[in-house]
Every structure is written in C-alpha cells, then in structure tokens.
Amino acid sequence: MSIQSFDFATGKVVETHKRQAVILCQDRKTSLEINRLLREFAYRILGQSDSAREVLPLLAKHKFGIFILDMDIEGLDAMAILAAVRHSHPEFKVVMLTRAPTKEKLQAALAAGAASFLATPIDRELAHKVLEKLAH
C-alpha cells in the first residue's frame, strides 16, 4: 500500500513515497527555505548536510529521489559532485542551486546532467513547477 496525500494546488492525490529528497546546502537560510518547500510539496527529506561526505552515502541507501546541490558551498566542486552522482546514482535527479545564476552556470550544469537549476532566494512558484515536473 502506498502513502498518499492531497495536493490542494493541483487538486490531485499524490503518492508521497515517490517524492523524496537529499539536500547538500551550506547556507542556513536557503536550507530552511528548501526544507519548508519540500515539506509543503509532500517530499520526504532523506537527509541534509553541508558536507558531501555526510550526504552522499544517503544516495546509495535509496533507489531514487531528488538531490538538491548547492553550487555555492566554499571549497566544494559542485560540478564534480554532479558528475559523480550522475554516474553512480543516475536514478537521482539533481537540482542545482546558486546565489549567482549566470547563463554559463546554467548551461554547464544542464550539460553535465542536472535535471534543473534554481536561483536563491528560491521563487516558490518556479520551485513548485520544477518539483512537480521531477516527481513524475
């Protein structure tokens, strides 16, 4: 039996077991915002940290989901992590976050296999569209 909830925005029943996420983000304000949005959109948060060492093992424990990756973590090569995740865990869809979006960053992330790209602070409506698209 699957767990379901009602999405008032779309008027549809949602199978919540299909909605799960792992978050790698350093900025506390952005982390709180992502958490709030994911919960609002019926996502289960499998884990969260500002350390790749802590978060990446979670991907191996789960078969699918969304991996939210902050490109702005100091000392972190987000593009290398994106490549590693796409290679080792292709069932996870990666959403890249950045405080400083540029056309070049967007193109590089999408070319490297990111499923989507969001600027922070996060636009709620755009985030909802992205998360809905990736949930199916």
ABEGO torsion letter per residue (X at the ends): XBBBBBBAAAGBBBBAAABBBBBBBABAAAAAAAAAAAAAAGBBBAEBBABAAAAAAAAAABABEBBBBBAABBGBBAAAAAAAAAAABAABBBBBBBABBBAAAAAAAAAAGBABBBBOBBBAAAAAAAAAAAAX
